[in-house]
Amino acid sequence: MEDLLSKLESVDDLKSMVKKLSQRNGILHHIPKRLYDLTKDKKCLEYKGKRIKTAYLVDIIHGLMMRYFNTQKVYSNLYSLILKEKYGAYYNYYMEWLVENRFIHLHSDYCVGKKSKTYLINDECFDDPLRVRTQDRVLMKKKMINILSDNLDKTNYARIDREIRRKIVNDLAHVEINYEKAKEILDNMEGESLIKNSYSVESIYNGDLYSQFDIYGRVHTNFTTLKSEIRKTCLTIDGYEIEEVDIRNSQPLFLTILIDKHNDDLNCVDDGEYEFFRGLVVNGLFYDYYMKKSGIVPRKEAKNSVYKVLFGKNAGDIHSEIFRDIFPTIYDFIVKYKEIYGPENGDHKIISHELQKCESNFLFNSIIKDIMRQHPHIKLFTVHDSISYPKQYHNEVNDIFNCHINRLFNN
């Protein structure tokens, strides 16, 4: 740990995050009560002639549980190379122990050249999970290296410029949470939403921060999983009240850009329909119009309906029928794009990936890059298509934001 800190503390633009992570008193984990009962007060277990660390068992299950809370996916593809790097040469013993003790089970085995092993986390893991603090120095060091090295030397996330990734990560350390106020909001929540948000609140309060840039350019942090009400009313940056600005009609907006780029090849969008669609998007009226024509309310449900069309299989579902009735040739573009550009037999996820790439490039490499250039002192964090920043910098941030929005449609 000391070697890592001595290497990174000389890097001015990561000092805040290094300091925050080094002050953590262990790693906060969510685990099933039964796993806690089996591993409490034990650093290691004897299993098939090997000594395996209980901290690693806890970390594996925590990762699978948080994946479910954030994505609703109970299936996880776990790659042996990654498991070995994180948990050592005995990684397979950890997985076997978890299977044998019915925390997970193997859904599909490894197939050479195809995929990893797929595990399914068992339902009972989500019954009354506990929050525990794990104080394993090796695990803490690996987590710090993972968070920081992702933003120093790795090239996997080249969609976002390196200096911008460093700023995003470092600025997270300047965000604080009003714990008592957040707890009041949590008291009115229940179920999986309560579990997910409770973990995020506890992690932020205890300085157990994380960041992960995915291959499509989105950054996932403790703040992207927070309920909007908590994020908007309980967070401060360096003690200052925050506000946020977001890209209105973000997915329809970047769909417009995609149509501009590819309609000459696909030749299916009517010019008049496109201009009407574009006008709704530019003026921030798309979802108002969609709600009026479809009868789907509230706004959140209308958005979900559109997302199912953009990101789904369009196999005759009701949402596809509604969208096609309102925007018939744009619907044809969506279907045709998936059929032609989907990398594997018309992969229906291709549009979601392309729209995320467009959104990421615009938000990070245009807007935030300009904020960094003109106002390097402004700290901020992002939640997909929005930027949160100290309220006193409203004019500075919004001038840059609106300039880039206007430029997007005037090219």
C-alpha positions in Angstrom: 0.0 0.0 0.0 2.8 2.4 0.9 4.6 1.8 -2.4 1.4 2.6 -4.3 0.7 5.8 -2.3 4.3 7.0 -2.7 3.9 6.5 -6.5 0.6 8.3 -6.8 0.8 11.1 -4.3 3.1 13.0 -6.6 0.3 13.1 -9.2 -1.5 16.3 -8.2 -4.8 15.6 -10.0 -5.3 12.3 -8.1 -4.3 13.4 -4.6 -7.8 13.8 -3.3 -8.9 10.3 -4.3 -5.6 8.7 -3.0 -6.1 10.4 0.3 -9.7 9.4 0.6 -9.1 5.8 -0.3 -6.1 5.5 2.0 -8.2 6.6 5.0 -10.8 3.9 4.6 -11.3 1.6 7.5 -11.8 -1.6 5.5 -14.1 -2.3 2.6 -17.9 -2.2 3.0 -19.6 -5.3 1.7 -23.2 -6.6 1.4 -23.5 -10.3 2.1 -26.2 -12.8 3.1 -26.6 -13.4 6.8 -25.9 -17.1 6.4 -22.5 -16.3 4.8 -21.7 -14.0 7.8 -22.7 -16.8 10.2 -20.3 -19.2 8.4 -17.3 -16.8 8.2 -17.5 -14.4 11.2 -14.4 -14.2 13.3 -12.5 -16.4 10.8 -9.8 -15.1 8.5 -9.5 -18.5 6.7 -11.4 -21.7 6.2 -10.0 -25.2 5.6 -11.4 -26.5 2.3 -10.2 -29.6 0.3 -6.8 -29.3 1.9 -6.4 -25.6 1.1 -6.7 -22.5 3.3 -9.1 -20.0 1.7 -9.7 -16.5 2.8 -13.1 -15.6 4.1 -12.6 -12.0 2.9 -12.4 -13.3 -0.7 -15.7 -15.3 -0.3 -17.3 -12.2 1.0 -16.0 -10.1 -1.8 -17.2 -12.5 -4.5 -20.7 -12.7 -3.2 -20.9 -8.9 -2.6 -19.9 -8.4 -6.3 -22.6 -10.7 -7.5 -25.2 -9.1 -5.3 -24.4 -5.6 -6.3 -24.5 -6.6 -10.0 -28.0 -7.8 -9.4 -29.1 -4.7 -7.5 -27.7 -2.5 -10.3 -28.7 -4.5 -13.4 -31.4 -7.0 -12.2 -29.2 -9.8 -13.6 -28.8 -12.9 -11.4 -26.5 -14.5 -14.0 -22.8 -13.5 -14.1 -20.1 -14.5 -16.5 -16.9 -14.9 -14.4 -13.6 -15.2 -16.3 -10.9 -17.4 -14.8 -8.1 -15.0 -15.7 -9.8 -12.1 -13.8 -10.7 -14.4 -10.8 -7.1 -15.6 -10.6 -5.7 -12.1 -10.8 -7.9 -10.9 -7.9 -8.2 -14.0 -5.7 -5.0 -15.9 -6.5 -4.2 -19.5 -7.7 -7.0 -21.0 -5.5 -9.8 -19.0 -7.1 -11.5 -22.2 -8.2 -11.7 -23.4 -4.6 -13.6 -20.2 -3.6 -16.1 -20.8 -6.4 -16.5 -24.5 -5.5 -17.0 -23.6 -1.8 -19.7 -21.1 -2.7 -21.4 -23.7 -5.0 -21.2 -26.4 -2.4 -22.7 -24.2 0.3 -25.6 -23.1 -2.0 -24.8 -19.4 -2.4 -24.4 -19.8 -6.1 -24.6 -22.6 -8.7 -23.0 -23.2 -12.1 -25.4 -22.3 -14.9 -23.2 -23.1 -17.8 -19.6 -24.4 -18.1 -16.7 -22.9 -19.8 -16.5 -23.4 -23.6 -13.1 -22.8 -25.2 -13.1 -19.7 -27.4 -16.7 -18.9 -26.6 -17.2 -17.5 -23.1 -16.5 -17.8 -19.4 -18.4 -19.9 -16.8 -21.8 -18.5 -16.0 -22.9 -18.6 -12.4 -26.4 -17.9 -10.9 -26.7 -16.4 -7.5 -29.3 -18.1 -5.4 -32.4 -16.2 -4.4 -31.9 -16.7 -0.6 -28.8 -14.5 -0.8 -31.1 -11.5 -1.0 -33.1 -12.3 2.2 -32.1 -9.7 4.9 -28.5 -9.1 3.7 -26.0 -7.6 6.2 -23.5 -4.8 5.7 -20.1 -5.8 7.0 -16.6 -4.2 6.9 -13.8 -6.4 5.6 -10.3 -5.5 6.7 -8.1 -7.5 4.4 -5.1 -5.5 3.4 -4.4 -7.4 0.2 -8.0 -6.9 -0.9 -7.9 -3.3 0.0 -4.7 -2.7 -1.9 -6.0 -4.5 -5.0 -9.2 -2.4 -4.9 -7.3 0.8 -4.7 -5.0 -0.3 -7.5 -8.0 -1.2 -9.6 -9.7 2.1 -9.1 -6.6 4.2 -9.7 -4.9 2.2 -12.4 -8.1 2.3 -14.5 -7.5 6.0 -14.8 -3.7 6.1 -15.1 -2.3 3.6 -17.5 -5.1 1.4 -19.0 -6.2 2.1 -22.6 -9.4 0.1 -22.4 -11.4 3.3 -21.8 -9.9 5.4 -24.6 -13.4 6.6 -25.5 -12.9 9.2 -22.7 -9.7 11.3 -22.8 -7.3 10.2 -20.1 -7.1 13.6 -18.3 -10.9 13.7 -18.1 -11.1 10.2 -16.6 -8.6 11.4 -14.0 -10.6 14.4 -13.1 -13.9 12.4 -12.8 -12.3 10.0 -10.4 -10.5 12.6 -8.3 -13.5 14.9 -8.0 -15.5 12.0 -6.4 -13.4 12.5 -3.3 -14.8 16.1 -2.9 -18.4 14.9 -2.7 -19.9 14.5 0.8 -23.3 13.3 2.0 -25.7 14.5 4.7 -26.0 11.1 6.3 -28.9 11.9 8.6 -31.0 13.5 5.9 -30.3 10.5 3.6 -31.4 8.1 6.3 -34.7 9.9 6.6 -35.3 9.3 2.9 -34.2 5.6 3.2 -36.7 5.1 6.0 -39.5 5.6 3.4 -38.0 3.0 1.0 -38.3 -0.8 1.0 -37.2 -3.9 -0.9 -34.3 -4.0 -3.3 -34.3 -0.2 -3.8 -33.7 0.2 -0.1 -30.8 -2.3 -0.1 -29.1 -0.7 -3.1 -29.5 2.9 -1.9 -28.5 2.0 1.7 -25.3 0.5 0.5 -24.5 3.5 -1.7 -25.2 5.9 1.2 -23.1 4.0 3.7 -20.2 3.7 1.1 -20.2 7.4 0.4 -20.4 8.3 4.1 -17.5 6.0 4.9 -15.3 7.1 2.0 -15.5 3.7 0.3 -15.7 5.1 -3.2 -15.6 3.3 -6.5 -15.5 4.2 -10.2 -15.7 2.0 -13.3 -15.6 3.1 -16.9 -17.3 0.7 -19.2 -16.4 -0.1 -22.8 -19.2 2.1 -24.1 -17.9 5.2 -22.3 -20.2 5.4 -19.3 -18.8 5.8 -15.8 -20.4 4.0 -13.0 -19.9 5.3 -9.4 -21.5 5.3 -6.0 -23.6 8.2 -7.2 -25.0 6.7 -10.4 -26.9 4.1 -8.2 -28.4 6.7 -5.8 -32.1 7.5 -5.8 -32.5 10.9 -7.5 -34.0 12.5 -4.3 -31.0 11.6 -2.3 -28.6 12.7 -4.9 -30.2 16.1 -5.4 -30.9 17.0 -1.7 -28.2 15.2 0.4 -25.0 15.7 -1.5 -22.5 18.6 -1.4 -19.2 19.2 -3.2 -16.6 20.7 -0.8 -19.5 21.7 1.4 -21.3 23.6 -1.3 -24.9 22.9 -2.3 -25.1 21.2 -5.8 -27.4 21.4 -8.8 -27.4 19.4 -12.0 -27.9 19.9 -15.7 -28.8 17.1 -18.0 -29.2 16.4 -21.7 -32.9 16.6 -22.4 -34.4 13.8 -24.4 -30.9 12.3 -24.4 -31.6 9.0 -26.2 -33.9 10.4 -28.9 -31.4 13.2 -29.4 -28.5 10.9 -30.2 -30.9 8.7 -32.3 -31.3 11.9 -34.4 -27.6 12.0 -34.8 -27.5 8.4 -35.7 -30.2 8.9 -38.4 -28.2 11.9 -39.8 -25.2 9.6 -40.1 -26.7 6.5 -41.6 -30.0 7.3 -43.3 -28.3 7.8 -46.7 -27.3 4.1 -46.5 -30.5 2.7 -45.0 -32.8 5.1 -46.9 -35.9 4.6 -44.9 -36.7 7.8 -42.9 -39.2 10.2 -44.4 -37.7 13.8 -44.6 -40.9 15.4 -43.1 -41.2 12.9 -40.3 -37.5 13.4 -39.5 -37.7 17.2 -39.4 -40.8 16.9 -37.1 -39.0 14.4 -34.8 -35.9 16.5 -34.7 -37.9 19.6 -33.8 -39.4 17.9 -30.9 -36.0 16.7 -29.7 -34.3 20.1 -30.1 -37.0 21.9 -28.1 -37.2 19.2 -25.4 -40.8 18.3 -26.2 -40.3 14.7 -27.4 -41.6 12.9 -24.4 -44.5 15.4 -23.9 -45.6 14.6 -27.5 -45.1 10.9 -27.0 -47.2 10.8 -23.8 -50.0 12.7 -25.6 -50.0 10.4 -28.6 -49.5 7.1 -26.8 -51.5 7.8 -23.7 -48.6 6.5 -21.6 -48.1 8.4 -18.4 -46.2 9.4 -16.3 -43.1 10.6 -18.0 -41.0 7.8 -16.5 -43.3 5.2 -18.1 -43.2 6.9 -21.4 -39.4 6.9 -21.3 -39.4 3.2 -20.5 -41.7 2.6 -23.4 -39.3 4.3 -25.8 -36.3 2.5 -24.3 -38.0 -0.8 -25.0 -38.3 0.1 -28.6 -34.7 1.4 -28.9 -33.0 -1.3 -26.9 -35.4 -4.3 -27.3 -35.9 -6.9 -30.0 -39.0 -5.2 -31.6 -40.7 -8.6 -31.9 -44.3 -7.4 -32.1 -44.5 -6.1 -28.6 -47.1 -3.4 -27.7 -44.4 -0.6 -27.3 -43.1 -1.3 -30.8 -46.6 -1.0 -32.2 -47.2 2.3 -30.4 -43.9 3.8 -31.5 -44.5 2.6 -35.1 -47.9 4.2 -35.2 -46.4 7.6 -34.1 -43.1 7.6 -36.0 -43.4 4.8 -38.7 -40.3 5.5 -40.8 -38.1 6.2 -37.8 -39.3 2.9 -36.4 -38.2 1.3 -39.7 -34.8 2.8 -39.3 -34.4 1.4 -35.8 -35.3 -2.1 -36.9 -33.2 -2.0 -40.1 -30.2 -0.6 -38.2 -30.2 -3.5 -35.7 -30.5 -6.0 -38.6 -27.7 -4.6 -40.6 -25.2 -3.3 -38.0 -25.8 -5.8 -35.2 -22.5 -7.7 -35.0 -24.1 -11.0 -34.4 -27.3 -11.8 -36.4 -28.9 -8.5 -35.9 -27.9 -7.9 -32.3 -30.7 -5.7 -30.9 -28.3 -4.1 -28.4 -26.3 -2.4 -31.1 -28.3 0.8 -30.9 -28.1 1.1 -27.1 -24.3 0.7 -27.4 -24.0 3.3 -30.2 -26.2 5.8 -28.4 -24.2 5.4 -25.2 -21.0 6.0 -27.1 -22.4 9.2 -28.7 -23.6 10.4 -25.3 -20.3 9.7 -23.6 -18.3 11.4 -26.3 -20.5 14.5 -26.2 -20.7 14.7 -22.4 -17.1 14.0 -21.5 -14.9 14.9 -24.5 -16.9 18.0 -25.4 -18.7 19.6 -22.5 -16.6 18.5 -19.5 -13.4 19.0 -21.5 -14.4 22.6 -22.1 -15.3 23.0 -18.4 -11.9 21.7 -17.5 -10.2 24.1 -19.9 -12.1 27.2 -18.9 -12.8 26.6 -15.2 -10.4 23.9 -13.9 -11.3 24.7 -10.3 -14.9 23.5 -10.7 -15.4 20.0 -9.2 -18.2 17.8 -10.6 -19.6 14.3 -11.0 -21.7 12.7 -13.6 -24.8 10.4 -13.7 -24.9 9.1 -17.3 -26.4 12.1 -19.2 -26.2 14.7 -16.3 -23.5 16.8 -14.6 -23.7 17.8 -11.0 -21.6 20.7 -9.7 -21.6 23.4 -7.0 -24.6 25.7 -7.4 -22.5 28.9 -7.4 -21.1 27.9 -10.8 -24.5 27.8 -12.5 -23.7 30.4 -15.1 -20.2 29.0 -16.0 -21.4 25.4 -16.4 -24.7 26.2 -18.2 -23.1 28.6 -20.7 -20.7 25.9 -21.8 -23.4 23.2 -21.7 -25.9 25.2 -23.8 -23.2 26.3 -26.3 -22.4 22.6 -27.0 -26.1 21.7 -27.3 -26.6 24.4 -29.8 -23.5 23.5 -31.7 -24.7 19.9 -31.9 -27.7 20.9 -34.0 -26.1 23.6 -36.0 -23.4 21.5 -37.6 
